[in-house]
Structures are given as C-alpha cells and as structure tokens.
Amino acid sequence: MADAELDAARLEFADLTVFIEDAALIDSAGQGATNLDEGRRRFKRLSTAMRRIRSHLSILEGHLK
C-alpha cells in the first residue's frame, strides 16, 4: 500500500472514530430525554451520525483494498 493511501486510510479511521464517539455522546444524552419531541430530535441526530459512520467506513474499506 502506498504511503498516500495509508495516510488516507489513517485519516478516514480517525474521522470514523470521532463519529463513533459523537454517536455515543448523543445516545447517552438521549437516554435522558424528557419528552417525545426531544427524543425524536436526539434520535435524528443519532441517525445522522450513524449514516456518517457507515459512509466513512465504506471509504476506509475502499482505501484498504
């Protein structure tokens, strides 16, 4: 694997790690939702974070092939 590809894979992995940490924070905050609207809002944020994680994971897989 070329150094540029390895650096790109490392960067994607770092981004992926950040998104996973963000999703964990959103999830933990969502457990304390006080009403349905707040729960829905937090669920949407978590869903968005999970989509980003999937996207970055796909990019990372592409770099590793």
Buried (B, 14 or more C-beta within 10 A) or exposed (E): EEEEEEEBBEBBBEBBEBBBEBBEEBBEEBEEBEEEEEBEEBBEBBEBBBEBBEBBBEBBEEBEE
